[in-house]
Amino acid sequence: MGPVAISEVQALDDVRSRSLLERLNRVEFLVVMALLVALGLIAIGEFNRTLGASTLRVCQSNLKEIGQALNMYADESRGELYPHVKGLDCRGTVQPWSGALDLSEVYPDYMADMDLLVCPAYPLGKTAVEVWDGGKTTNPRWEAVKGFSNNGEVEPCEVLAKPYYYYGWAFSEKLFQTAVHYRPREPEDHRSPFVKDQGIPVITPYDSPTHTNRFRQAILAQTARMRSGEIDSSSEMWEMTYATGTDIVLPRGSEIPILREGVERYYVDEIGNPAASSMEQARIVVLHEELFESSEQVYHSKGRLNVLYMDGHVASLRPGDRWNAPFPLNEAGYLLHDAVEGTLEGM
């Protein structure tokens, strides 16, 4: 083979080598890019999880600070009462289920920053002005009112539930737990269409569905009494009745006391137990975040919502089985939530 032929072969080999190297370089480049993309996605996911955990903690911190403000108010108020629920809108119309604090009682003397009432994870707004003055809330009861809305500041009458719900009564899981005893079924209780009443008193277990049906009717009767002006948000005891006026009986009786210092004694069963009051304070709900049907809908990344209790601690709870969950994640909590939303059947 002559010199020219050898040179041609070498040139061909060089071309092939360069082509192979170029292909290898492209593969390496693609592998590196794929790794970078994967690492980027992992980093973004980790950042989102960290951010979610961070906002969850900030919301918990805000709730604790609100709890301290409410305790200070109760310490100095007449009768050691907690703030009332806001009962009127900006037009002076009765608002039976605002689900919000009456901020005129606590702002600014006890709680100087309204932004504490807006969880950083709330998707619609990050400040009180955005959420309530600007109307960035999904609460169906919010409406623009001339002279109040969109003026750059929040008047107490504008504030409604979301992100936090406040009812002003001492709700504890003990109000709705299944009782071990049995009671005669009441005329207003739900009856299965498959069970015929033959004139014999039917004894029914005092179970969660019974509580739910009775409590729903208690809410409807209370709504009618508020709208008529018979009672207002300052009433110190919720005397639960049917529309007929007869008492509604739940495991703790027919009354729910208003939030005030010492109200935990209403739930104490062991009078001689010195720790009983503290235990009951840890069960009484003061504020909670918006309820959802499932944990996937909760705006915190971990699918949990925060609940502030009377003793000042905040728990992070996950929605689940309503029949076995504590308040507010049980059926009673969702009924009150629907009342605030104006979607409760019968309202």
C-alpha positions in Angstrom: 0.0 0.0 0.0 1.4 3.3 -1.0 1.9 6.4 1.2 -1.2 8.1 -0.2 -3.4 5.1 0.6 -2.0 4.9 4.2 -2.7 8.6 4.7 -6.3 8.1 3.5 -6.8 5.2 6.0 -5.4 7.3 8.8 -7.6 10.2 7.9 -10.6 7.9 7.8 -9.7 6.5 11.3 -9.3 10.1 12.6 -12.8 11.0 11.3 -14.2 7.9 12.9 -12.5 8.6 16.2 -13.7 12.2 16.2 -17.2 11.0 15.4 -17.1 8.5 18.2 -15.7 11.1 20.6 -18.4 13.5 19.6 -21.1 10.9 20.2 -19.6 10.1 23.6 -19.5 13.7 24.4 -23.1 14.2 23.5 -24.1 11.2 25.6 -22.0 12.5 28.5 -23.6 15.9 28.1 -27.1 14.4 28.1 -26.3 12.3 31.1 -25.0 15.3 33.0 -28.0 17.4 32.0 -30.4 14.6 33.1 -28.5 14.5 36.4 -28.7 18.2 36.8 -32.4 18.2 36.1 -33.0 15.4 38.6 -31.0 17.2 41.2 -32.9 20.4 40.5 -36.2 18.7 40.9 -35.1 17.1 44.2 -33.8 20.5 45.4 -37.1 22.2 44.4 -39.1 19.5 46.2 -37.0 19.8 49.2 -37.3 23.6 49.1 -41.1 23.3 48.9 -41.2 20.9 51.8 -38.9 23.2 53.8 -41.0 26.2 52.9 -44.2 24.3 53.8 -42.8 23.3 57.1 -41.7 26.9 57.7 -45.1 28.4 57.0 -46.7 25.7 59.2 -44.5 26.8 62.0 -45.0 30.5 61.4 -48.8 29.9 61.4 -48.4 28.0 64.7 -46.4 30.9 66.1 -49.0 33.4 65.0 -51.8 31.4 66.7 -49.8 31.2 69.9 -49.4 35.0 69.9 -53.1 35.4 69.2 -53.8 33.1 72.1 -51.6 35.2 74.4 -53.5 38.3 73.3 -56.9 36.6 74.0 -55.7 35.5 77.5 -54.6 39.0 78.3 -58.0 40.3 77.2 -59.8 37.7 79.3 -57.7 38.5 82.4 -58.8 42.2 82.2 -62.4 41.8 80.9 -65.5 41.9 83.1 -66.4 38.3 84.0 -63.1 37.1 82.5 -64.7 36.6 79.2 -62.9 36.0 75.9 -63.7 38.4 73.0 -67.1 37.9 71.5 -67.8 36.8 68.0 -68.4 39.5 65.5 -72.2 39.7 65.2 -72.8 42.6 62.8 -71.5 43.4 59.3 -70.4 46.8 58.2 -74.0 47.8 57.4 -75.1 46.9 60.9 -76.9 43.8 59.7 -76.9 40.7 62.0 -74.4 38.1 60.9 -75.2 35.0 62.9 -72.2 33.0 61.9 -69.3 35.3 61.0 -66.8 32.8 62.5 -64.5 35.7 63.4 -63.3 37.6 66.4 -64.9 40.9 67.2 -61.6 42.8 66.6 -63.1 46.0 68.0 -62.6 44.5 71.4 -59.0 43.4 71.0 -57.5 45.7 68.3 -55.1 47.5 68.8 -54.8 47.3 72.6 -54.3 43.6 72.9 -53.4 42.6 69.4 -51.7 45.4 67.5 -51.0 43.5 64.3 -54.0 42.2 62.3 -51.7 40.3 60.0 -51.4 37.7 62.7 -54.8 36.6 61.6 -53.5 35.7 58.1 -51.5 32.5 57.9 -48.5 32.9 55.4 -49.6 29.7 53.7 -53.1 31.2 52.9 -53.1 31.2 49.1 -55.3 34.3 48.5 -53.5 37.0 50.4 -50.6 37.6 52.8 -51.9 40.6 54.7 -55.1 41.5 56.5 -55.6 44.4 54.0 -55.4 42.0 51.0 -57.7 39.4 52.5 -60.5 41.6 54.0 -60.2 45.1 52.8 -59.5 44.0 49.3 -61.8 41.0 49.3 -59.3 38.3 48.6 -61.2 35.7 50.6 -63.4 32.9 49.5 -65.8 33.5 52.4 -69.2 34.0 50.6 -70.3 36.5 53.2 -67.7 39.1 52.2 -69.0 42.0 50.2 -67.7 45.4 49.3 -69.2 48.2 51.4 -68.8 51.8 50.4 -66.8 53.7 53.0 -65.1 50.5 54.4 -63.8 48.3 51.6 -60.8 49.1 49.4 -59.6 52.1 51.5 -56.3 50.6 52.4 -57.1 49.7 56.0 -59.1 47.0 57.7 -62.1 47.9 59.9 -63.1 45.3 62.4 -66.5 44.9 60.8 -64.9 43.7 57.6 -63.2 40.7 59.2 -64.7 37.3 58.5 -63.6 33.7 59.0 -60.7 32.4 56.9 -58.0 31.6 57.4 -59.0 31.1 61.1 -62.4 30.3 62.6 -63.5 31.5 66.0 -66.9 30.7 67.6 -66.7 32.2 71.1 -68.1 29.1 72.9 -66.1 26.5 74.8 -66.2 23.6 72.3 -64.5 20.5 73.5 -64.4 17.0 72.1 -66.3 15.9 75.2 -69.4 17.6 73.8 -69.7 15.1 71.0 -68.1 11.9 72.2 -70.3 8.8 72.2 -72.0 8.3 75.5 -72.0 4.8 77.1 -75.6 5.1 78.1 -78.8 4.9 76.1 -81.7 7.4 75.8 -85.2 7.4 74.4 -85.1 8.6 70.9 -86.5 12.1 70.5 -89.3 13.0 68.0 -86.9 15.2 66.0 -84.2 12.6 65.7 -83.6 11.1 62.2 -85.5 7.9 61.7 -84.7 5.4 59.1 -87.5 4.9 56.5 -87.0 1.2 57.0 -88.0 1.3 60.7 -91.7 1.6 61.3 -92.8 3.3 64.5 -95.4 1.0 66.2 -96.1 3.3 69.1 -93.3 1.7 71.3 -90.6 4.0 72.7 -87.4 3.2 70.8 -84.2 3.2 72.8 -81.3 4.3 70.7 -77.5 4.3 71.4 -76.3 7.8 72.0 -73.9 7.7 69.1 -72.2 10.2 66.8 -74.9 10.3 64.1 -77.4 11.1 66.8 -75.2 13.9 68.0 -74.8 15.2 64.5 -78.5 15.3 63.7 -79.3 17.1 67.0 -76.4 19.5 66.8 -77.4 20.5 63.2 -80.8 21.4 64.5 -79.3 23.3 67.4 -77.4 25.5 64.9 -80.5 26.1 62.8 -82.5 27.1 65.9 -79.7 29.4 67.2 -79.5 31.0 63.7 -83.2 31.8 63.9 -82.9 33.3 67.4 -79.9 35.5 66.4 -81.7 36.8 63.3 -84.8 37.6 65.3 -82.8 39.6 67.8 -83.8 37.2 70.7 -80.1 36.7 71.4 -76.8 38.2 70.2 -73.1 37.3 70.2 -72.8 38.4 73.9 -75.1 35.6 75.2 -73.1 33.8 77.8 -74.6 30.4 77.3 -75.8 28.6 74.2 -79.0 26.9 75.4 -79.5 24.4 72.6 -83.1 23.8 71.6 -85.1 22.5 68.7 -87.2 24.9 66.7 -90.1 23.7 68.8 -88.3 25.1 71.9 -87.6 21.8 73.6 -84.1 21.1 74.8 -81.6 19.3 72.7 -79.6 16.8 74.7 -75.9 16.0 74.0 -73.6 14.1 76.3 -72.8 17.1 78.4 -76.4 18.4 78.6 -78.3 21.1 76.7 -75.9 24.0 77.2 -72.5 25.1 75.8 -70.8 27.8 77.9 -69.2 30.9 76.5 -65.3 31.1 76.4 -64.1 32.5 79.7 -61.4 31.9 82.3 -62.4 28.9 84.4 -64.8 27.4 81.8 -62.8 24.2 81.7 -64.4 23.3 85.1 -67.6 22.6 83.1 -65.9 19.6 81.6 -64.1 18.3 84.7 -65.3 14.8 85.8 -62.7 14.1 88.5 -63.2 16.9 91.0 -60.4 15.8 93.2 -57.8 15.6 90.4 -55.6 18.7 90.6 -54.5 18.2 87.0 -58.0 17.9 85.6 -58.5 21.6 84.8 -55.2 21.7 82.8 -56.2 18.6 80.9 -59.6 20.1 80.0 -58.1 23.4 78.9 -56.0 21.4 76.5 -59.2 20.1 74.9 -61.1 23.3 74.5 -60.7 24.8 71.0 -60.3 28.6 70.6 -59.2 29.0 67.0 -58.7 26.7 64.1 -57.7 26.9 60.4 -60.1 26.2 57.6 -61.5 22.7 57.4 -61.2 20.7 54.2 -62.7 17.3 53.1 -59.2 15.7 52.8 -55.6 16.4 53.8 -54.7 16.9 50.1 -56.8 20.1 50.0 -55.2 21.7 53.1 -52.9 24.5 52.0 -50.1 23.4 54.3 -47.7 21.0 52.4 -48.0 18.3 55.1 -51.8 18.2 54.8 -52.3 19.3 58.4 -54.2 22.3 59.8 -53.4 24.1 63.0 -55.7 24.3 66.1 -55.2 26.7 69.0 -56.4 25.4 72.4 -57.3 27.3 75.6 -54.1 26.3 77.4 -52.1 28.1 74.6 -50.7 25.1 72.8 -51.2 24.6 69.1 -51.7 21.1 67.5 -51.2 20.2 63.9 -54.1 17.8 62.9 -54.8 15.9 59.7 -58.4 15.6 58.4 -59.7 12.0 58.6 -62.5 9.9 59.9 -65.1 12.5 61.0 -66.9 10.0 63.3 -63.9 9.3 65.4 -62.0 12.6 65.2 -61.9 15.2 68.0 -63.5 18.6 67.5 -63.1 20.5 65.1 -62.4 17.6 62.7 -65.5 15.8 63.6 -69.0 16.2 62.1 -69.9 19.0 64.7 -66.9 21.0 63.5 -67.9 20.6 59.8 -71.5 21.6 60.6 -70.2 24.9 62.2 -67.9 25.4 59.2 -70.9 25.0 56.9 -72.9 27.5 59.0 -70.1 30.1 58.6 -70.1 29.3 54.9 -73.8 29.7 54.7 -74.1 26.2 53.1 -75.6 24.3 56.0 -78.8 22.5 54.9 -81.8 24.3 56.3 -80.2 27.8 56.6 
